[in-house]
Amino acid sequence: MTMISKVIPYEGYRVLIELTNGHSIIIDFETKLDTLRFCMLENKDLFRRVYTDGFSLLWNKGKLRVSMSEIIEMLQFTQTLFKVG
């Protein structure tokens, strides 16, 4: 099972996700900031404190969680994501 090995926040509300299978993904959360679920990420200091437990992206002590399955679903259905490798 592929897991998240590392996350790096970038400017413009983007996150680089490095996976254990050697692939990387960049997710752009900027278009999601106007939603109830993601509006807390508008705080840039909070956004920069993204971390992972290997299975999800986490913010705010785990109060906001984006699971690996959600990331894969976003890759299939969202134009705000970019597969890097």
PDB file with one MODEL, atoms N, CA, C and O in Angstrom:
MODEL        1
ATOM      1  N   MET A   1       0.839  -1.184   0.000  1.00  0.00           N
ATOM      2  CA  MET A   1       0.000   0.000   0.000  1.00  0.00           C
ATOM      3  C   MET A   1       0.883   1.246   0.000  1.00  0.00           C
ATOM      4  O   MET A   1       1.794   1.368   0.819  1.00  0.00           O
ATOM      5  N   THR A   2       0.614   2.153  -0.907  1.00  0.00           N
ATOM      6  CA  THR A   2       1.367   3.399  -0.998  1.00  0.00           C
ATOM      7  C   THR A   2       0.969   4.326   0.140  1.00  0.00           C
ATOM      8  O   THR A   2      -0.211   4.493   0.449  1.00  0.00           O
ATOM      9  N   MET A   3       1.975   4.919   0.751  1.00  0.00           N
ATOM     10  CA  MET A   3       1.734   5.845   1.852  1.00  0.00           C
ATOM     11  C   MET A   3       2.405   7.175   1.551  1.00  0.00           C
ATOM     12  O   MET A   3       3.220   7.278   0.634  1.00  0.00           O
ATOM     13  N   ILE A   4       2.061   8.176   2.319  1.00  0.00           N
ATOM     14  CA  ILE A   4       2.674   9.493   2.207  1.00  0.00           C
ATOM     15  C   ILE A   4       3.948   9.487   3.042  1.00  0.00           C
ATOM     16  O   ILE A   4       3.911   9.201   4.239  1.00  0.00           O
ATOM     17  N   SER A   5       5.069   9.802   2.410  1.00  0.00           N
ATOM     18  CA  SER A   5       6.333   9.814   3.156  1.00  0.00           C
ATOM     19  C   SER A   5       6.721  11.218   3.615  1.00  0.00           C
ATOM     20  O   SER A   5       7.415  11.376   4.619  1.00  0.00           O
ATOM     21  N   LYS A   6       6.262  12.253   2.866  1.00  0.00           N
ATOM     22  CA  LYS A   6       6.673  13.616   3.188  1.00  0.00           C
ATOM     23  C   LYS A   6       5.694  14.601   2.577  1.00  0.00           C
ATOM     24  O   LYS A   6       5.158  14.356   1.497  1.00  0.00           O
ATOM     25  N   VAL A   7       5.454  15.722   3.267  1.00  0.00           N
ATOM     26  CA  VAL A   7       4.654  16.807   2.704  1.00  0.00           C
ATOM     27  C   VAL A   7       5.423  18.111   2.869  1.00  0.00           C
ATOM     28  O   VAL A   7       6.052  18.359   3.898  1.00  0.00           O
ATOM     29  N   ILE A   8       5.356  18.930   1.840  1.00  0.00           N
ATOM     30  CA  ILE A   8       6.046  20.220   1.855  1.00  0.00           C
ATOM     31  C   ILE A   8       5.055  21.283   1.385  1.00  0.00           C
ATOM     32  O   ILE A   8       4.557  21.207   0.262  1.00  0.00           O
ATOM     33  N   PRO A   9       4.763  22.273   2.232  1.00  0.00           N
ATOM     34  CA  PRO A   9       3.868  23.358   1.798  1.00  0.00           C
ATOM     35  C   PRO A   9       4.611  24.328   0.890  1.00  0.00           C
ATOM     36  O   PRO A   9       5.779  24.642   1.120  1.00  0.00           O
ATOM     37  N   TYR A  10       3.921  24.796  -0.143  1.00  0.00           N
ATOM     38  CA  TYR A  10       4.462  25.783  -1.066  1.00  0.00           C
ATOM     39  C   TYR A  10       3.597  27.028  -1.028  1.00  0.00           C
ATOM     40  O   TYR A  10       2.483  27.018  -0.505  1.00  0.00           O
ATOM     41  N   GLU A  11       4.134  28.107  -1.595  1.00  0.00           N
ATOM     42  CA  GLU A  11       3.358  29.336  -1.750  1.00  0.00           C
ATOM     43  C   GLU A  11       2.140  29.061  -2.626  1.00  0.00           C
ATOM     44  O   GLU A  11       2.118  28.096  -3.391  1.00  0.00           O
ATOM     45  N   GLY A  12       1.140  29.907  -2.507  1.00  0.00           N
ATOM     46  CA  GLY A  12      -0.052  29.760  -3.339  1.00  0.00           C
ATOM     47  C   GLY A  12      -0.941  28.612  -2.889  1.00  0.00           C
ATOM     48  O   GLY A  12      -1.727  28.089  -3.678  1.00  0.00           O
ATOM     49  N   TYR A  13      -0.823  28.220  -1.632  1.00  0.00           N
ATOM     50  CA  TYR A  13      -1.658  27.163  -1.055  1.00  0.00           C
ATOM     51  C   TYR A  13      -1.514  25.830  -1.778  1.00  0.00           C
ATOM     52  O   TYR A  13      -2.491  25.115  -2.000  1.00  0.00           O
ATOM     53  N   ARG A  14      -0.290  25.515  -2.138  1.00  0.00           N
ATOM     54  CA  ARG A  14       0.003  24.221  -2.759  1.00  0.00           C
ATOM     55  C   ARG A  14       0.790  23.353  -1.781  1.00  0.00           C
ATOM     56  O   ARG A  14       1.547  23.852  -0.949  1.00  0.00           O
ATOM     57  N   VAL A  15       0.591  22.048  -1.902  1.00  0.00           N
ATOM     58  CA  VAL A  15       1.308  21.094  -1.060  1.00  0.00           C
ATOM     59  C   VAL A  15       1.923  20.029  -1.956  1.00  0.00           C
ATOM     60  O   VAL A  15       1.241  19.430  -2.788  1.00  0.00           O
ATOM     61  N   LEU A  16       3.216  19.802  -1.777  1.00  0.00           N
ATOM     62  CA  LEU A  16       3.891  18.706  -2.451  1.00  0.00           C
ATOM     63  C   LEU A  16       3.771  17.481  -1.556  1.00  0.00           C
ATOM     64  O   LEU A  16       4.116  17.525  -0.375  1.00  0.00           O
ATOM     65  N   ILE A  17       3.278  16.388  -2.131  1.00  0.00           N
ATOM     66  CA  ILE A  17       3.135  15.132  -1.407  1.00  0.00           C
ATOM     67  C   ILE A  17       4.083  14.126  -2.029  1.00  0.00           C
ATOM     68  O   ILE A  17       3.958  13.797  -3.209  1.00  0.00           O
ATOM     69  N   GLU A  18       5.028  13.635  -1.242  1.00  0.00           N
ATOM     70  CA  GLU A  18       5.935  12.586  -1.711  1.00  0.00           C
ATOM     71  C   GLU A  18       5.414  11.252  -1.184  1.00  0.00           C
ATOM     72  O   GLU A  18       5.092  11.120  -0.003  1.00  0.00           O
ATOM     73  N   LEU A  19       5.336  10.268  -2.074  1.00  0.00           N
ATOM     74  CA  LEU A  19       4.786   8.963  -1.729  1.00  0.00           C
ATOM     75  C   LEU A  19       5.885   7.920  -1.591  1.00  0.00           C
ATOM     76  O   LEU A  19       6.981   8.084  -2.126  1.00  0.00           O
ATOM     77  N   THR A  20       5.584   6.855  -0.875  1.00  0.00           N
ATOM     78  CA  THR A  20       6.575   5.798  -0.649  1.00  0.00           C
ATOM     79  C   THR A  20       6.910   5.023  -1.913  1.00  0.00           C
ATOM     80  O   THR A  20       7.920   4.321  -1.954  1.00  0.00           O
ATOM     81  N   ASN A  21       6.070   5.139  -2.957  1.00  0.00           N
ATOM     82  CA  ASN A  21       6.354   4.437  -4.211  1.00  0.00           C
ATOM     83  C   ASN A  21       7.242   5.267  -5.151  1.00  0.00           C
ATOM     84  O   ASN A  21       7.490   4.870  -6.289  1.00  0.00           O
ATOM     85  N   GLY A  22       7.719   6.428  -4.660  1.00  0.00           N
ATOM     86  CA  GLY A  22       8.610   7.266  -5.458  1.00  0.00           C
ATOM     87  C   GLY A  22       7.915   8.351  -6.253  1.00  0.00           C
ATOM     88  O   GLY A  22       8.591   9.203  -6.831  1.00  0.00           O
ATOM     89  N   HIS A  23       6.602   8.355  -6.306  1.00  0.00           N
ATOM     90  CA  HIS A  23       5.849   9.380  -7.022  1.00  0.00           C
ATOM     91  C   HIS A  23       5.619  10.584  -6.127  1.00  0.00           C
ATOM     92  O   HIS A  23       5.688  10.490  -4.901  1.00  0.00           O
ATOM     93  N   SER A  24       5.342  11.726  -6.764  1.00  0.00           N
ATOM     94  CA  SER A  24       5.025  12.961  -6.050  1.00  0.00           C
ATOM     95  C   SER A  24       3.800  13.601  -6.682  1.00  0.00           C
ATOM     96  O   SER A  24       3.547  13.442  -7.876  1.00  0.00           O
ATOM     97  N   ILE A  25       3.048  14.322  -5.876  1.00  0.00           N
ATOM     98  CA  ILE A  25       1.829  14.993  -6.328  1.00  0.00           C
ATOM     99  C   ILE A  25       1.847  16.396  -5.746  1.00  0.00           C
ATOM    100  O   ILE A  25       2.268  16.584  -4.604  1.00  0.00           O
ATOM    101  N   ILE A  26       1.398  17.384  -6.508  1.00  0.00           N
ATOM    102  CA  ILE A  26       1.182  18.730  -5.975  1.00  0.00           C
ATOM    103  C   ILE A  26      -0.316  18.985  -5.978  1.00  0.00           C
ATOM    104  O   ILE A  26      -0.977  18.853  -7.008  1.00  0.00           O
ATOM    105  N   ILE A  27      -0.843  19.351  -4.819  1.00  0.00           N
ATOM    106  CA  ILE A  27      -2.258  19.678  -4.693  1.00  0.00           C
ATOM    107  C   ILE A  27      -2.371  21.175  -4.468  1.00  0.00           C
ATOM    108  O   ILE A  27      -1.652  21.742  -3.644  1.00  0.00           O
ATOM    109  N   ASP A  28      -3.265  21.809  -5.192  1.00  0.00           N
ATOM    110  CA  ASP A  28      -3.541  23.236  -5.055  1.00  0.00           C
ATOM    111  C   ASP A  28      -4.841  23.387  -4.258  1.00  0.00           C
ATOM    112  O   ASP A  28      -5.917  23.044  -4.748  1.00  0.00           O
ATOM    113  N   PHE A  29      -4.736  23.895  -3.046  1.00  0.00           N
ATOM    114  CA  PHE A  29      -5.900  24.070  -2.183  1.00  0.00           C
ATOM    115  C   PHE A  29      -6.528  25.455  -2.301  1.00  0.00           C
ATOM    116  O   PHE A  29      -7.545  25.719  -1.660  1.00  0.00           O
ATOM    117  N   GLU A  30      -5.949  26.340  -3.102  1.00  0.00           N
ATOM    118  CA  GLU A  30      -6.441  27.726  -3.166  1.00  0.00           C
ATOM    119  C   GLU A  30      -7.913  27.799  -3.557  1.00  0.00           C
ATOM    120  O   GLU A  30      -8.658  28.605  -2.999  1.00  0.00           O
ATOM    121  N   THR A  31      -8.338  26.983  -4.491  1.00  0.00           N
ATOM    122  CA  THR A  31      -9.742  27.035  -4.920  1.00  0.00           C
ATOM    123  C   THR A  31     -10.686  26.441  -3.879  1.00  0.00           C
ATOM    124  O   THR A  31     -11.903  26.589  -3.993  1.00  0.00           O
ATOM    125  N   LYS A  32     -10.147  25.781  -2.882  1.00  0.00           N
ATOM    126  CA  LYS A  32     -10.971  25.164  -1.844  1.00  0.00           C
ATOM    127  C   LYS A  32     -11.119  26.046  -0.609  1.00  0.00           C
ATOM    128  O   LYS A  32     -11.890  25.714   0.291  1.00  0.00           O
ATOM    129  N   LEU A  33     -10.395  27.162  -0.547  1.00  0.00           N
ATOM    130  CA  LEU A  33     -10.401  28.004   0.644  1.00  0.00           C
ATOM    131  C   LEU A  33     -11.753  28.623   0.940  1.00  0.00           C
ATOM    132  O   LEU A  33     -12.019  29.008   2.078  1.00  0.00           O
ATOM    133  N   ASP A  34     -12.612  28.726  -0.066  1.00  0.00           N
ATOM    134  CA  ASP A  34     -13.933  29.324   0.169  1.00  0.00           C
ATOM    135  C   ASP A  34     -14.973  28.292   0.606  1.00  0.00           C
ATOM    136  O   ASP A  34     -16.163  28.600   0.670  1.00  0.00           O
ATOM    137  N   THR A  35     -14.528  27.066   0.906  1.00  0.00           N
ATOM    138  CA  THR A  35     -15.440  26.041   1.398  1.00  0.00           C
ATOM    139  C   THR A  35     -15.346  25.977   2.921  1.00  0.00           C
ATOM    140  O   THR A  35     -14.319  26.323   3.504  1.00  0.00           O
ATOM    141  N   LEU A  36     -16.407  25.541   3.543  1.00  0.00           N
ATOM    142  CA  LEU A  36     -16.442  25.448   5.003  1.00  0.00           C
ATOM    143  C   LEU A  36     -15.342  24.530   5.526  1.00  0.00           C
ATOM    144  O   LEU A  36     -14.702  24.827   6.535  1.00  0.00           O
ATOM    145  N   ARG A  37     -15.132  23.436   4.847  1.00  0.00           N
ATOM    146  CA  ARG A  37     -14.149  22.465   5.306  1.00  0.00           C
ATOM    147  C   ARG A  37     -12.721  23.014   5.309  1.00  0.00           C
ATOM    148  O   ARG A  37     -11.960  22.751   6.241  1.00  0.00           O
ATOM    149  N   PHE A  38     -12.353  23.770   4.278  1.00  0.00           N
ATOM    150  CA  PHE A  38     -10.964  24.195   4.106  1.00  0.00           C
ATOM    151  C   PHE A  38     -10.705  25.660   4.432  1.00  0.00           C
ATOM    152  O   PHE A  38      -9.569  26.115   4.294  1.00  0.00           O
ATOM    153  N   CYS A  39     -11.709  26.412   4.856  1.00  0.00           N
ATOM    154  CA  CYS A  39     -11.535  27.857   5.063  1.00  0.00           C
ATOM    155  C   CYS A  39     -10.473  28.182   6.111  1.00  0.00           C
ATOM    156  O   CYS A  39      -9.862  29.249   6.045  1.00  0.00           O
ATOM    157  N   MET A  40     -10.238  27.288   7.080  1.00  0.00           N
ATOM    158  CA  MET A  40      -9.218  27.560   8.099  1.00  0.00           C
ATOM    159  C   MET A  40      -7.817  27.638   7.497  1.00  0.00           C
ATOM    160  O   MET A  40      -6.915  28.225   8.096  1.00  0.00           O
ATOM    161  N   LEU A  41      -7.630  27.047   6.314  1.00  0.00           N
ATOM    162  CA  LEU A  41      -6.308  27.058   5.684  1.00  0.00           C
ATOM    163  C   LEU A  41      -5.956  28.409   5.081  1.00  0.00           C
ATOM    164  O   LEU A  41      -4.828  28.617   4.635  1.00  0.00           O
ATOM    165  N   GLU A  42      -6.917  29.329   5.065  1.00  0.00           N
ATOM    166  CA  GLU A  42      -6.636  30.676   4.602  1.00  0.00           C
ATOM    167  C   GLU A  42      -5.567  31.337   5.489  1.00  0.00           C
ATOM    168  O   GLU A  42      -4.844  32.228   5.044  1.00  0.00           O
ATOM    169  N   ASN A  43      -5.482  30.895   6.729  1.00  0.00           N
ATOM    170  CA  ASN A  43      -4.431  31.331   7.632  1.00  0.00           C
ATOM    171  C   ASN A  43      -3.128  30.681   7.153  1.00  0.00           C
ATOM    172  O   ASN A  43      -2.933  29.475   7.304  1.00  0.00           O
ATOM    173  N   LYS A  44      -2.248  31.492   6.577  1.00  0.00           N
ATOM    174  CA  LYS A  44      -1.028  30.952   5.966  1.00  0.00           C
ATOM    175  C   LYS A  44      -0.120  30.245   6.963  1.00  0.00           C
ATOM    176  O   LYS A  44       0.535  29.264   6.612  1.00  0.00           O
ATOM    177  N   ASP A  45      -0.071  30.727   8.195  1.00  0.00           N
ATOM    178  CA  ASP A  45       0.756  30.054   9.202  1.00  0.00           C
ATOM    179  C   ASP A  45       0.227  28.652   9.479  1.00  0.00           C
ATOM    180  O   ASP A  45       1.007  27.708   9.606  1.00  0.00           O
ATOM    181  N   LEU A  46      -1.077  28.513   9.571  1.00  0.00           N
ATOM    182  CA  LEU A  46      -1.680  27.197   9.776  1.00  0.00           C
ATOM    183  C   LEU A  46      -1.439  26.313   8.553  1.00  0.00           C
ATOM    184  O   LEU A  46      -1.080  25.143   8.691  1.00  0.00           O
ATOM    185  N   PHE A  47      -1.637  26.870   7.357  1.00  0.00           N
ATOM    186  CA  PHE A  47      -1.434  26.102   6.131  1.00  0.00           C
ATOM    187  C   PHE A  47      -0.018  25.519   6.077  1.00  0.00           C
ATOM    188  O   PHE A  47       0.164  24.361   5.702  1.00  0.00           O
ATOM    189  N   ARG A  48       0.974  26.318   6.450  1.00  0.00           N
ATOM    190  CA  ARG A  48       2.382  25.888   6.393  1.00  0.00           C
ATOM    191  C   ARG A  48       2.703  24.773   7.389  1.00  0.00           C
ATOM    192  O   ARG A  48       3.736  24.116   7.264  1.00  0.00           O
ATOM    193  N   ARG A  49       1.841  24.553   8.367  1.00  0.00           N
ATOM    194  CA  ARG A  49       2.098  23.521   9.374  1.00  0.00           C
ATOM    195  C   ARG A  49       1.463  22.184   9.005  1.00  0.00           C
ATOM    196  O   ARG A  49       1.136  21.388   9.884  1.00  0.00           O
ATOM    197  N   VAL A  50       1.291  21.939   7.723  1.00  0.00           N
ATOM    198  CA  VAL A  50       0.772  20.648   7.266  1.00  0.00           C
ATOM    199  C   VAL A  50       1.755  19.550   7.655  1.00  0.00           C
ATOM    200  O   VAL A  50       2.970  19.746   7.619  1.00  0.00           O
ATOM    201  N   TYR A  51       1.216  18.401   8.026  1.00  0.00           N
ATOM    202  CA  TYR A  51       2.044  17.239   8.351  1.00  0.00           C
ATOM    203  C   TYR A  51       1.299  15.976   7.944  1.00  0.00           C
ATOM    204  O   TYR A  51       0.149  16.040   7.508  1.00  0.00           O
ATOM    205  N   THR A  52       1.942  14.849   8.086  1.00  0.00           N
ATOM    206  CA  THR A  52       1.320  13.590   7.695  1.00  0.00           C
ATOM    207  C   THR A  52       1.534  12.526   8.760  1.00  0.00           C
ATOM    208  O   THR A  52       2.507  12.555   9.514  1.00  0.00           O
ATOM    209  N   ASP A  53       0.605  11.599   8.798  1.00  0.00           N
ATOM    210  CA  ASP A  53       0.757  10.398   9.623  1.00  0.00           C
ATOM    211  C   ASP A  53       1.039   9.192   8.725  1.00  0.00           C
ATOM    212  O   ASP A  53       1.028   8.047   9.175  1.00  0.00           O
ATOM    213  N   GLY A  54       1.291   9.477   7.441  1.00  0.00           N
ATOM    214  CA  GLY A  54       1.533   8.419   6.460  1.00  0.00           C
ATOM    215  C   GLY A  54       0.297   8.062   5.663  1.00  0.00           C
ATOM    216  O   GLY A  54       0.396   7.533   4.556  1.00  0.00           O
ATOM    217  N   PHE A  55      -0.866   8.349   6.221  1.00  0.00           N
ATOM    218  CA  PHE A  55      -2.137   8.012   5.580  1.00  0.00           C
ATOM    219  C   PHE A  55      -2.926   9.231   5.127  1.00  0.00           C
ATOM    220  O   PHE A  55      -3.789   9.125   4.256  1.00  0.00           O
ATOM    221  N   SER A  56      -2.635  10.393   5.715  1.00  0.00           N
ATOM    222  CA  SER A  56      -3.424  11.605   5.458  1.00  0.00           C
ATOM    223  C   SER A  56      -2.543  12.845   5.536  1.00  0.00           C
ATOM    224  O   SER A  56      -1.448  12.815   6.099  1.00  0.00           O
ATOM    225  N   LEU A  57      -3.048  13.950   4.955  1.00  0.00           N
ATOM    226  CA  LEU A  57      -2.515  15.277   5.225  1.00  0.00           C
ATOM    227  C   LEU A  57      -3.274  15.781   6.438  1.00  0.00           C
ATOM    228  O   LEU A  57      -4.487  15.595   6.533  1.00  0.00           O
ATOM    229  N   LEU A  58      -2.572  16.419   7.367  1.00  0.00           N
ATOM    230  CA  LEU A  58      -3.204  16.866   8.600  1.00  0.00           C
ATOM    231  C   LEU A  58      -2.836  18.308   8.899  1.00  0.00           C
ATOM    232  O   LEU A  58      -1.713  18.745   8.648  1.00  0.00           O
ATOM    233  N   TRP A  59      -3.796  19.034   9.437  1.00  0.00           N
ATOM    234  CA  TRP A  59      -3.593  20.391   9.914  1.00  0.00           C
ATOM    235  C   TRP A  59      -4.293  20.542  11.261  1.00  0.00           C
ATOM    236  O   TRP A  59      -5.202  19.782  11.596  1.00  0.00           O
ATOM    237  N   ASN A  60      -3.855  21.526  12.014  1.00  0.00           N
ATOM    238  CA  ASN A  60      -4.549  21.921  13.236  1.00  0.00           C
ATOM    239  C   ASN A  60      -4.763  20.735  14.186  1.00  0.00           C
ATOM    240  O   ASN A  60      -5.887  20.457  14.605  1.00  0.00           O
ATOM    241  N   LYS A  61      -3.682  20.055  14.511  1.00  0.00           N
ATOM    242  CA  LYS A  61      -3.697  18.907  15.431  1.00  0.00           C
ATOM    243  C   LYS A  61      -4.661  17.809  14.977  1.00  0.00           C
ATOM    244  O   LYS A  61      -5.277  17.126  15.795  1.00  0.00           O
ATOM    245  N   GLY A  62      -4.777  17.655  13.660  1.00  0.00           N
ATOM    246  CA  GLY A  62      -5.616  16.593  13.102  1.00  0.00           C
ATOM    247  C   GLY A  62      -7.082  16.948  12.951  1.00  0.00           C
ATOM    248  O   GLY A  62      -7.885  16.103  12.555  1.00  0.00           O
ATOM    249  N   LYS A  63      -7.445  18.188  13.259  1.00  0.00           N
ATOM    250  CA  LYS A  63      -8.850  18.601  13.108  1.00  0.00           C
ATOM    251  C   LYS A  63      -9.256  18.653  11.642  1.00  0.00           C
ATOM    252  O   LYS A  63     -10.423  18.449  11.306  1.00  0.00           O
ATOM    253  N   LEU A  64      -8.296  18.926  10.776  1.00  0.00           N
ATOM    254  CA  LEU A  64      -8.536  18.864   9.330  1.00  0.00           C
ATOM    255  C   LEU A  64      -7.666  17.746   8.778  1.00  0.00           C
ATOM    256  O   LEU A  64      -6.444  17.759   8.925  1.00  0.00           O
ATOM    257  N   ARG A  65      -8.311  16.787   8.144  1.00  0.00           N
ATOM    258  CA  ARG A  65      -7.630  15.595   7.633  1.00  0.00           C
ATOM    259  C   ARG A  65      -8.073  15.370   6.184  1.00  0.00           C
ATOM    260  O   ARG A  65      -9.265  15.402   5.876  1.00  0.00           O
ATOM    261  N   VAL A  66      -7.095  15.141   5.301  1.00  0.00           N
ATOM    262  CA  VAL A  66      -7.369  14.760   3.918  1.00  0.00           C
ATOM    263  C   VAL A  66      -6.683  13.420   3.711  1.00  0.00           C
ATOM    264  O   VAL A  66      -5.456  13.337   3.665  1.00  0.00           O
ATOM    265  N   SER A  67      -7.482  12.378   3.587  1.00  0.00           N
ATOM    266  CA  SER A  67      -6.945  11.022   3.512  1.00  0.00           C
ATOM    267  C   SER A  67      -6.329  10.730   2.150  1.00  0.00           C
ATOM    268  O   SER A  67      -6.588  11.429   1.171  1.00  0.00           O
ATOM    269  N   MET A  68      -5.516   9.695   2.107  1.00  0.00           N
ATOM    270  CA  MET A  68      -4.884   9.266   0.859  1.00  0.00           C
ATOM    271  C   MET A  68      -5.954   8.914  -0.166  1.00  0.00           C
ATOM    272  O   MET A  68      -5.791   9.219  -1.347  1.00  0.00           O
ATOM    273  N   SER A  69      -7.037   8.286   0.254  1.00  0.00           N
ATOM    274  CA  SER A  69      -8.103   7.944  -0.694  1.00  0.00           C
ATOM    275  C   SER A  69      -8.756   9.205  -1.254  1.00  0.00           C
ATOM    276  O   SER A  69      -9.141   9.224  -2.423  1.00  0.00           O
ATOM    277  N   GLU A  70      -8.889  10.265  -0.443  1.00  0.00           N
ATOM    278  CA  GLU A  70      -9.423  11.536  -0.951  1.00  0.00           C
ATOM    279  C   GLU A  70      -8.463  12.166  -1.950  1.00  0.00           C
ATOM    280  O   GLU A  70      -8.890  12.734  -2.955  1.00  0.00           O
ATOM    281  N   ILE A  71      -7.172  12.065  -1.675  1.00  0.00           N
ATOM    282  CA  ILE A  71      -6.173  12.622  -2.587  1.00  0.00           C
ATOM    283  C   ILE A  71      -6.264  11.918  -3.940  1.00  0.00           C
ATOM    284  O   ILE A  71      -6.228  12.572  -4.982  1.00  0.00           O
ATOM    285  N   ILE A  72      -6.382  10.596  -3.929  1.00  0.00           N
ATOM    286  CA  ILE A  72      -6.502   9.830  -5.169  1.00  0.00           C
ATOM    287  C   ILE A  72      -7.787  10.223  -5.896  1.00  0.00           C
ATOM    288  O   ILE A  72      -7.789  10.374  -7.118  1.00  0.00           O
ATOM    289  N   GLU A  73      -8.871  10.387  -5.153  1.00  0.00           N
ATOM    290  CA  GLU A  73     -10.137  10.806  -5.760  1.00  0.00           C
ATOM    291  C   GLU A  73     -10.000  12.194  -6.381  1.00  0.00           C
ATOM    292  O   GLU A  73     -10.509  12.438  -7.475  1.00  0.00           O
ATOM    293  N   MET A  74      -9.321  13.094  -5.694  1.00  0.00           N
ATOM    294  CA  MET A  74      -9.094  14.439  -6.231  1.00  0.00           C
ATOM    295  C   MET A  74      -8.290  14.383  -7.522  1.00  0.00           C
ATOM    296  O   MET A  74      -8.559  15.139  -8.456  1.00  0.00           O
ATOM    297  N   LEU A  75      -7.307  13.494  -7.580  1.00  0.00           N
ATOM    298  CA  LEU A  75      -6.504  13.355  -8.795  1.00  0.00           C
ATOM    299  C   LEU A  75      -7.364  12.966  -9.985  1.00  0.00           C
ATOM    300  O   LEU A  75      -7.093  13.381 -11.112  1.00  0.00           O
ATOM    301  N   GLN A  76      -8.390  12.179  -9.743  1.00  0.00           N
ATOM    302  CA  GLN A  76      -9.250  11.706 -10.818  1.00  0.00           C
ATOM    303  C   GLN A  76     -10.275  12.737 -11.260  1.00  0.00           C
ATOM    304  O   GLN A  76     -10.672  12.752 -12.425  1.00  0.00           O
ATOM    305  N   PHE A  77     -10.713  13.607 -10.339  1.00  0.00           N
ATOM    306  CA  PHE A  77     -11.863  14.462 -10.634  1.00  0.00           C
ATOM    307  C   PHE A  77     -11.624  15.957 -10.515  1.00  0.00           C
ATOM    308  O   PHE A  77     -12.550  16.732 -10.757  1.00  0.00           O
ATOM    309  N   THR A  78     -10.430  16.397 -10.154  1.00  0.00           N
ATOM    310  CA  THR A  78     -10.205  17.809  -9.937  1.00  0.00           C
ATOM    311  C   THR A  78      -9.109  18.335 -10.838  1.00  0.00           C
ATOM    312  O   THR A  78      -8.081  17.685 -11.028  1.00  0.00           O
ATOM    313  N   GLN A  79      -9.333  19.516 -11.394  1.00  0.00           N
ATOM    314  CA  GLN A  79      -8.330  20.118 -12.265  1.00  0.00           C
ATOM    315  C   GLN A  79      -7.326  20.953 -11.481  1.00  0.00           C
ATOM    316  O   GLN A  79      -6.413  21.524 -12.077  1.00  0.00           O
ATOM    317  N   THR A  80      -7.471  21.040 -10.156  1.00  0.00           N
ATOM    318  CA  THR A  80      -6.557  21.851  -9.362  1.00  0.00           C
ATOM    319  C   THR A  80      -5.395  21.023  -8.820  1.00  0.00           C
ATOM    320  O   THR A  80      -4.657  21.495  -7.955  1.00  0.00           O
ATOM    321  N   LEU A  81      -5.224  19.815  -9.306  1.00  0.00           N
ATOM    322  CA  LEU A  81      -4.129  18.962  -8.868  1.00  0.00           C
ATOM    323  C   LEU A  81      -3.198  18.677 -10.040  1.00  0.00           C
ATOM    324  O   LEU A  81      -3.615  18.643 -11.198  1.00  0.00           O
ATOM    325  N   PHE A  82      -1.950  18.476  -9.714  1.00  0.00           N
ATOM    326  CA  PHE A  82      -0.971  18.210 -10.755  1.00  0.00           C
ATOM    327  C   PHE A  82      -0.129  17.021 -10.334  1.00  0.00           C
ATOM    328  O   PHE A  82       0.513  17.057  -9.284  1.00  0.00           O
ATOM    329  N   LYS A  83      -0.124  15.987 -11.123  1.00  0.00           N
ATOM    330  CA  LYS A  83       0.725  14.835 -10.840  1.00  0.00           C
ATOM    331  C   LYS A  83       2.131  15.152 -11.316  1.00  0.00           C
ATOM    332  O   LYS A  83       2.328  15.533 -12.470  1.00  0.00           O
ATOM    333  N   VAL A  84       3.103  14.997 -10.436  1.00  0.00           N
ATOM    334  CA  VAL A  84       4.476  15.375 -10.757  1.00  0.00           C
ATOM    335  C   VAL A  84       5.260  14.192 -11.295  1.00  0.00           C
ATOM    336  O   VAL A  84       5.934  14.323 -12.317  1.00  0.00           O
ATOM    337  N   GLY A  85       5.196  13.065 -10.652  1.00  0.00           N
ATOM    338  CA  GLY A  85       6.035  11.982 -11.120  1.00  0.00           C
ATOM    339  C   GLY A  85       5.502  10.624 -10.811  1.00  0.00           C
ATOM    340  O   GLY A  85       6.127   9.621 -11.158  1.00  0.00           O
TER     341      GLY A  85
ENDMDL
END
